[in-house]
Amino acid sequence: MSSQPLDDLVGRLIGYGIAEDRWVAVIEQATTPQQRVTALPVREYIAAAGGTQYASPSLIIIGKAGGASSGLRLEE
């Protein structure tokens, strides 16, 4: 998955004044051994993860719930 649409969306959300406590979480290949979660405060996302290529399928969560996503792990 190309990150450009997500980078653009995050940039627009920041431009529109999204609240400081909102997060962006990307969950790649959920429920598989390859699952990877990237979760950051929305205002830190571009600097920390902008340009990242994500494996498909990926789920994007934006909001307070995105902060809870950083603890998601596949149970074995």
C-alpha positions in Angstrom: 0.0 0.0 0.0 1.4 3.4 -1.0 1.6 5.8 1.9 1.0 8.9 -0.2 -2.8 9.0 0.3 -2.4 8.5 4.0 0.4 11.2 4.2 -1.9 13.6 2.3 -4.8 12.8 4.6 -2.8 13.3 7.7 -1.5 16.6 6.3 -5.0 17.8 5.6 -6.2 16.7 9.1 -3.4 18.8 10.7 -4.3 21.7 8.4 -7.9 21.6 9.6 -6.8 21.6 13.2 -7.3 18.0 14.3 -7.0 17.7 18.1 -3.7 17.0 19.8 -4.9 13.8 21.4 -5.8 12.0 18.1 -3.7 9.2 16.8 -3.1 7.4 13.5 -2.7 3.6 13.5 -2.0 1.4 10.6 -2.5 -2.3 11.1 -0.9 -4.4 8.4 -1.8 -8.0 7.6 -4.0 -8.2 10.7 -4.5 -11.7 12.3 -1.5 -13.1 10.6 2.0 -13.8 12.0 3.2 -10.9 9.8 0.9 -8.4 11.6 2.6 -5.1 12.2 1.1 -2.1 14.0 2.3 1.5 13.5 0.6 3.9 15.9 1.6 7.5 16.5 0.0 10.8 17.5 -1.4 12.3 14.3 0.8 15.4 14.6 3.9 13.2 14.8 3.0 10.8 12.0 4.6 12.6 9.0 7.9 13.1 10.7 8.1 9.6 12.1 6.4 7.4 9.5 5.7 9.5 6.4 6.6 7.7 3.2 6.3 4.2 4.8 5.2 1.5 2.4 2.6 -0.7 4.1 1.8 -4.3 3.2 -1.7 -5.1 2.0 -4.2 -5.4 3.4 -3.9 -2.6 5.9 -6.4 -1.1 8.2 -6.2 2.6 9.1 -7.6 4.0 12.3 -7.7 7.7 13.0 -8.8 9.1 16.3 -8.5 8.4 20.0 -9.0 4.6 19.3 -5.8 4.7 17.2 -3.8 5.2 20.4 -5.1 2.0 21.8 -4.0 0.1 18.6 -0.3 0.3 19.6 -0.9 -2.6 22.1 -2.5 -4.9 19.5 -0.7 -8.2 19.1 -1.6 -11.5 17.5 -2.4 -14.1 20.2 -0.8 -17.4 19.6 
